[in-house]
């Protein structure tokens, strides 16, 4: 009788122990599953980089920056349009400082960068810097050579211009080391009006390639190629019919008109829009 009681007690102990172990095992694993699910559902928060509250554009250059030839209802050439596009697209207050002077060559622009105290104040604060240069350098060459101008003359002038361009960009970088610079190349209305110059079209392509190469030697300097902007397919037929390029200012057949500046702005904004990390964020 005693042995039977002992066995019953032992059996009960084993059953209780087994039940407790099973309970612990099930609940412990269940809690692990819950914990695992919780860990999987928790995602790290993405770091939000705040935008700047104000954007400052400083435009340096010649008549294309000044906006010569633009329509009266807009004015200010590509600089005015670019300012409006940046503000509208990114919902950020945008202001511009236009240091374009009609007729300035690369040498004259460099002289102004060196002596203009107002520019010295604005350049270090700039978030975006734009530059137009080179058109007047070419015009001076044309005035010197006249009808005797050759593609070789253009190529020789390009070599000298590239040296001046390097100095000009270096001067700008001395005032602002971080803002992206958008260097706008020269466009080519000349092959239309200078048919006597053999290989003029190729010479202009090489001129812009040289400028792009110089831009590539600097950090955050982007070249904007507008060489063929005003020579779309079929343009020669329109010119022969009307006597003028529909995208150029009729008083000089050189500077863009309002539509021409719209087109130029779109090309510049394409580069600006593709490099927001360089200027939009703090």
N, C-alpha and C positions, 0 to 999 in steps of 0.2 A: 504494500500500500504506500509506503514511504517512497519507494523507488518510482512508482507510477506518478506520484505527486511531483517528485523532482523532475521527471521527464516532461511533465506538462508545463512546469515553470520554465524549464530550459527552452522548450518549444515556443512558449509565449514571448520570451526574451528575444529569440531569434527572429520571430515574426515582426515584433516591434522595431527591432534594429533594422531589418530589411525595409520595412515601410518608411522609416525615417530616412534611410539612405536614398531610397527611390525619390522621396519628396524633395530632398536636398538637391539631388542630381537634376531633376526636372526643373525645379525653380531656379537653380543656379544657372543652368544652360539657357533658360528662358530670359533671365535677366541679362545674360551675355548677348543674346540676340537683340534685345531691346537696345542695349548699349551700343552694339555694332550699328544698328539701324540709325540711331541718333547721331553717331559720328559721321555716317555717310551722308546724312541729310544736312549737316552743317557745312556751309561753304564759306571760304574766306571772303571778306568784303573787298571789292575792287577799290584801289586807291584812286580817288577822284582828283585830278589836277585842275585847280581853279583857273578860269580864264582871267585875263587882264581886264580891268574896268575901262581903260582908255588905251587907244592905239594912236600912235603918232607916226605919220608918214613924212619923210623928208625927201623931196625930189630935187635933184641937182642936174643941171645940164644946159642945153641950148634951147632953140626955139620950139622944139618938139615938147620939151618940158613946160615951157612958158605957155604953149597952146596956140601958137600962131596959126591962123587959118580956120580955127574952130568956129562953129555957129554961135551967134550972139546969145541964143536962148540957153546955152549951156556954159560955154567959156571954160578956160582953164585946161583944155586938152584932156589927155589921158589921166592927169593927176586928179581933177575934179571927179571924173567918172570912177576911177579906182577907189577913191575915198568913199563914195556913195555905195559902191559894190561891197566893200569890206564891212561897212556899217550895217547894211541890209542883210548880208549873208550871215554874219556872226553875232548880230544883235549887241554890238559893243560900240560905245561912243568913239568916233574916229575923226581925227583932224589932220590936216596936211599943211606943210610949209613948202611953198613953191619957190625954188631958187633957180628957175630957168631964165636965161637971158638970150634973146634972139641974136644970132650972129656969132656967138662965142665958139671958139675953137677949144681943143683940149688944153692948150696952154693957158688960155684965158679963164677957163673953168678952174684950173688948178690955182691960178692967181687969186681967184675969188675965195676958194676954199681956205687959202692961207690968210686972207686979209679980212674976210667978212665976220665981224664979231657976232652978229645975230645968228649966222650959220654955226658958229662955234658953240652957241648956247643950245641950238636945236639938235644938232647932230648927235651929241652924247645921249639925248633922251629919245632918239628915234627907235621905233620898233621895226620899221620897214624903211629901206633906203632905195630909191630908184635913180637911175642914171641914163641920160641920153647924151651921146658924144660921138663925134666922128664925121657927121654930115658936113659941117663947115670946114673941117680939115680937108675933106675931098673937094669942096667948092673952091677953096683957095688954090688947090692943085690945078683945078680946071681953069681958073682965072690966069694962072701962070702959063699953062701950056696951050690953052685954047684948042683950036682944031688939030693941033699937033699932038694932042694927048694920046698916049698908047697904053695898052694893058701893062706893059713893063713899067711905065711911070707910076701907075696905080699900085703895082706890086711893091715898088721901091718905097713909095709913101706909106704903104701899109706896115712895112718893117719899122719905120720910124714912129708911126702912130702907136704900134704895139708897145714900144718903149715908154711913150708918154702915158698910155693907158695904164700900164703897170704902176707908174708913179702916181697917177690920179687915184687909183684904187687903194694904193698904200696910204696916201694922205687921208682918205676917208676912214680907213681902218684905224688910223692913229687917233681919231676922234670917237670912234665907236667900234669896239672889238667884237660885239656879239650880234648886232642886228643883221639880218640877211640883206644882201645887196642884189638888186635885180638890174642887170646891165642890158639895156635895149640896144640891139644892133642897128646898123643903118639899113634903110630899105632902098629899093632900086627902081626909081623912076627914070634913071639916067639911060638905061639901055633903050628906052622908048624914044628919047629925044637926042641921043648921041649914037645914032646908027653908024656913024663914020668910025667909031672906036672899035677896032677888031678885038674880039674876046672880052669885051667889057663885062658881059654877064658873068663869065667865069672869074674875072678879077674881083667882082663884088662878092661872089660866093667865097672866094679865098680871103677877102677882107674880113668877112664875118666869121669865118673859121678861125682866123688869127685872133679875133676878139674873144671868141669862145674859149680858145686855148689859154689866153691870158686869164680869163675869169676862172678857169679850172685850176689855176695855181694858187688861188686864194680859198680860204675856208668860208663856206656859206655865201659864195658869190654865184648867182645863177644868170646864165645868158639867155636872153629872150630873142629868138630869131624872127625878124619881121621882113626879111629880104624880099620875099615874093608876095607879101601881103596884098599889095595893090596891083598885082599882075596875075589875076586869076585867068583861067582858060577862057579864051574868046575876047579878052580885053582889047586886043589890037583892032578888031572889027569895030568896036564901039568908039575907039579913039579916032580911027579914020573917018567914021561917020560924023562924030560930033566935034572933033578937034581937041578933045580934052579927056583926061582920065576922070571917071565919075567919082573917084574916091579922094581926089586931090583938089586943093584950093584953086579956083579958076584964075585968081589974080597972079599966081606965080607958078602954077603947075608943079609945085614941089612939096609944099606942106600938105598934110591931110586936111580934109574938110571935116564937118561934123560926123559924117558916116565913117570916114577914115579913122577918126579918133575912137569911134565906137569899136572898130575892128582892132585897133592897136590895144585898147584897154582889155578886150577879151583875151588877147595873147598874154598880156602881162598878168592878168588875174588868174589865168590858167596856172602859171608858175606859183603865184602867191598862194592860191588855193591848195596847191599840192605840197606846200611846205609850211603848213600852219604850226607845226611843232617848233619851228624856228622863231616865231614871233607872237603867236596868240596866247600862249600859256605862261604863267608865272614861273 
